[in-house]
C-alpha cells in the first residue's frame, strides 16, 4: 500500500488502515505531509500513525505541491518495481469487483501491469458535510454518487493497483504507459470520503494558497475544480445537492453490487479514458 497523508487528514487514517487490513494488506508505505515538524497537526498525525501501528516511510514539510506529491509516490513505488502495490489517498477506500488475489492473477495472465477504477463519492444523509469521527464511515456517509465529476468536472478515473515500475499520472488518475486490466475483467470502486465537514475550509485554503502564490500552481484545473465545488456548495446551503439526478446519488453500502447506478457511473467515467492505457 502506497499513500500520501496530510496532517489535516489524521481523522481518516484509522478508518483507512482498518479497511485495507481487512482486505488483507499488511505493508503500508505512508508518506506524511505537514507544514513543519513542530506543527501540532503533524505531531498529532504521527501520534495516530503510532496508534494504528504504521511507521511512515517518509515525511515532507513545507508548501504542498502536486508534482512533488507525484514524485514522492514514484519514490515509494520504485523501491519495489516488480511488486504489486495498492495506491490510494487516505480518503480513497477501494472496493473490488473480485478478490484482490484474483485481480492480480488475471493481470498476470493477461499481461496487464495495473488495474483502473473510478470515484464513487460518499455523502452524508441529505448531502450534509459531516465531521469524520469514530463512527463507521459507511454508516456516517450512507449515500454515494458521481459528485466530483458532476459538480467540479474533476477527473474521476483512478489507477488503484499497479506494479512499482508503472509511471502514474498526477494524482494516479491513470498511467503514462503500460497495459491496464480490461474493465470487464476488473474495475475498482474508489469510495471517496472527501465530502466531509472540513471540505469547504480545505478547498478555500487550497484556492487561496494556489492563487496567492504560497503554493506553486502547477495545474490550474485544480483551482477551477475547487471553485466550482465551492459554488455548488454555497448554492445548496453548504451541502451536496443530492436531488440533482445528474450526480446519480443513491443509498449505498460497502459491497460492490450495492449502488444501483454503478454501471452508469463507470460508463460515464470511461468517457475520460484518454488518461488510461490498455
C-alpha positions in Angstrom: 0.0 0.0 0.0 1.3 3.4 -1.0 -0.5 6.5 0.3 0.0 10.2 1.0 -1.5 11.5 4.3 -1.7 15.2 5.1 -1.7 16.4 8.6 -5.3 17.6 8.1 -6.4 14.1 7.3 -5.4 12.4 10.6 -9.1 11.5 11.5 -9.4 9.4 8.3 -6.2 7.3 9.0 -7.6 4.8 11.5 -10.5 4.0 9.2 -8.2 3.8 6.2 -5.7 1.4 7.8 -8.5 -0.8 9.2 -10.2 -1.0 5.8 -7.1 -2.1 3.9 -6.0 -4.5 6.6 -9.4 -6.1 6.3 -8.7 -6.5 2.6 -5.5 -8.4 3.5 -2.9 -5.7 3.1 0.0 -5.8 5.6 2.6 -3.4 4.4 1.8 0.4 4.4 4.2 2.9 2.8 2.8 6.1 4.1 4.2 9.5 3.2 3.2 12.2 5.6 3.0 15.9 5.0 3.0 18.8 7.4 3.8 22.5 7.5 6.8 21.8 9.8 8.0 19.1 12.2 6.7 21.2 15.1 3.2 21.7 13.6 0.6 20.5 16.1 -1.4 18.8 13.4 1.7 16.9 12.1 2.6 15.8 15.6 -1.0 14.6 16.1 -0.8 12.7 12.7 2.4 10.9 13.9 0.6 10.0 17.1 -2.2 8.5 15.1 0.3 6.6 13.0 1.8 5.1 16.1 -1.7 4.2 17.5 -2.6 2.2 14.3 0.8 0.6 14.2 2.2 2.2 11.0 5.6 3.7 10.7 5.7 6.3 7.9 8.1 5.7 5.1 8.8 9.5 4.7 7.6 12.9 5.9 7.7 16.0 3.8 7.4 19.6 5.2 6.5 22.9 3.6 4.1 24.1 0.9 2.1 21.4 -0.8 2.9 20.8 -4.5 1.0 18.3 -6.6 4.1 17.5 -8.7 6.1 16.8 -5.5 3.4 14.5 -4.3 3.6 12.6 -7.5 7.4 12.3 -7.1 7.0 11.0 -3.6 4.6 8.3 -4.8 7.1 7.3 -7.5 9.8 7.1 -4.9 7.7 4.8 -2.7 6.7 2.6 -5.7 10.1 2.4 -7.2 11.6 0.7 -4.1 9.9 -2.5 -5.3 9.5 -2.0 -9.1 8.3 -5.6 -9.8 5.9 -5.9 -6.9 2.2 -5.1 -7.0 1.1 -2.1 -5.0 -2.3 -0.7 -4.0 -2.2 3.1 -4.5 -4.8 5.2 -2.7 -5.0 8.6 -1.0 -6.2 8.5 2.6 -9.8 9.4 1.6 -9.9 6.6 -1.1 -11.3 3.2 0.0 -11.2 0.5 -2.6 -14.0 -2.0 -3.1 -13.1 -4.7 -5.7 -15.2 -6.5 -8.2 -13.2 -9.7 -7.5 -10.9 -10.7 -4.6 -7.6 -8.8 -4.9 -5.7 -12.0 -5.4 -7.9 -12.9 -8.4 -7.4 -9.4 -9.9 -3.7 -9.9 -9.7 -3.9 -13.4 -11.2 -6.0 -12.0 -14.1 -3.5 -9.2 -14.6 -0.5 -11.6 -14.7 -2.3 -13.9 -17.1 -3.3 -11.1 -19.5 -0.1 -9.2 -19.3 -1.5 -6.2 -17.5 0.6 -4.1 -15.1 -2.2 -2.0 -13.5 -5.9 -2.0 -12.6 -8.1 1.0 -13.0 -11.3 2.2 -11.5 -13.2 5.4 -10.7 -14.6 7.5 -7.9 -17.8 6.7 -6.1 -18.1 9.8 -3.9 -19.6 9.2 -0.4 -22.1 11.7 1.0 -23.9 12.2 4.3 -27.7 12.0 4.6 -29.3 14.9 2.7 -25.9 15.9 1.3 -24.7 17.1 4.7 -21.0 17.7 5.2 -20.4 15.7 8.3 -17.3 15.6 10.5 -15.2 12.4 10.5 -15.4 10.7 13.9 -15.1 7.1 15.2 -18.4 6.1 13.6 -18.1 3.7 10.7 -17.6 5.8 7.6 -20.0 3.6 5.6 -22.8 4.4 8.1 -21.9 8.1 8.5 -21.9 8.7 4.7 -24.6 6.3 3.5 -25.1 7.9 0.1 -22.8 7.6 -3.0 -22.6 9.1 -6.5 -20.6 10.9 -9.1 -20.1 14.1 -7.1 -16.5 15.1 -8.0 -17.1 14.7 -11.8 -20.6 16.1 -11.6 -20.0 19.4 -9.7 -16.3 20.0 -10.3 -15.7 18.3 -13.6 -12.8 16.7 -11.9 -11.3 13.6 -13.5 -13.0 10.6 -11.8 -10.7 7.8 -13.2 -8.0 6.3 -10.9 -5.3 3.7 -11.2 -5.7 1.8 -7.9 -3.3 -1.2 -8.3 0.0 -1.1 -10.1 3.4 -2.6 -10.4 6.0 -0.4 -8.8 7.6 0.3 -12.2 4.5 1.8 -13.7 4.6 5.6 -14.1 1.4 7.1 -12.8 -0.1 10.3 -13.9 -0.5 13.1 -11.3 -3.0 12.0 -8.6 -2.8 8.5 -10.0 -5.6 9.5 -12.5 -4.2 7.0 -15.0 -0.8 6.0 -16.2 1.8 7.3 -18.7 2.1 3.9 -20.4 1.6 0.2 -19.7 -1.4 -2.0 -20.0 -4.4 -1.9 -17.8 -6.6 -4.8 -16.9 -9.7 -4.6 -19.2 -12.7 -3.1 -17.3 -14.8 -6.3 -18.0 -12.2 -8.3 -16.0 -12.0 -5.9 -13.0 -12.7 -2.3 -12.3 -12.2 -0.7 -8.9 -14.8 1.3 -7.0 -12.9 4.1 -5.3 -15.2 5.1 -2.5 -14.2 8.7 -2.0 -14.6 10.2 1.5 -13.8 13.8 0.5 -17.1 15.5 1.2 -16.8 15.9 4.9 -17.2 18.8 7.4 -13.8 20.2 6.6 -14.0 20.2 2.8 -15.1 23.9 2.4 -12.2 25.0 4.6 -9.8 22.8 2.8 -10.8 23.9 -0.7 -10.8 27.6 0.3 -7.3 27.2 1.8 -6.2 25.5 -1.5 -7.6 28.2 -3.7 -6.1 31.0 -1.6 -2.7 29.2 -1.4 -2.5 28.5 -5.1 -4.0 31.8 -6.3 -1.8 33.8 -3.9 1.4 32.1 -4.8 2.0 30.5 -1.5 1.8 27.1 -3.2 3.1 26.8 -6.8 0.2 26.5 -9.2 1.3 23.6 -11.4 -2.1 22.6 -12.7 -4.7 25.4 -12.9 -7.6 22.9 -13.3 -7.2 22.3 -9.5 -8.2 25.9 -8.8 -11.1 25.7 -11.3 -12.4 22.5 -9.8 -12.2 23.8 -6.3 -14.1 27.0 -7.2 -16.8 25.0 -9.0 -17.3 22.8 -6.0 -17.4 25.8 -3.6 -20.0 27.5 -5.9 -22.2 24.3 -5.8 -22.0 24.0 -2.0 -22.8 27.7 -1.5 -25.8 27.4 -3.9 -27.1 24.4 -1.9 -26.6 25.8 1.6 -23.3 24.2 2.3 -24.4 20.7 1.3 -24.3 18.5 -1.8 -27.4 18.8 -3.9 -28.4 15.2 -3.7 -31.6 15.9 -5.5 -29.7 16.6 -8.7 -30.2 13.4 -10.7 -27.1 14.0 -12.8 -25.0 13.2 -9.7 -26.5 9.7 -9.6 -26.7 9.7 -5.8 -28.2 6.7 -4.1 -28.1 4.7 -0.9 -25.0 2.5 -1.0 -23.4 0.1 1.4 -19.9 -1.3 1.2 -20.5 -4.2 -1.3 -19.6 -3.9 -5.0 -23.1 -4.5 -6.1 -24.8 -2.1 -3.7 -25.0 1.1 -5.9 -28.0 0.7 -8.3 -26.4 3.2 -10.9 -22.8 2.0 -10.6 -22.6 0.8 -14.3 -23.8 4.2 -15.5 -21.2 6.0 -13.3 -18.5 3.7 -14.6 -19.6 4.2 -18.2 -19.5 8.0 -17.8 -16.1 7.8 -16.1 -14.7 5.9 -19.0 -15.6 8.9 -21.2 -12.4 10.3 -19.7 -10.5 7.2 -20.9 -7.8 9.3 -22.7 -6.0 9.1 -19.3 -5.9 5.3 -19.3 -3.8 2.8 -21.1 -5.0 -0.7 -22.0 
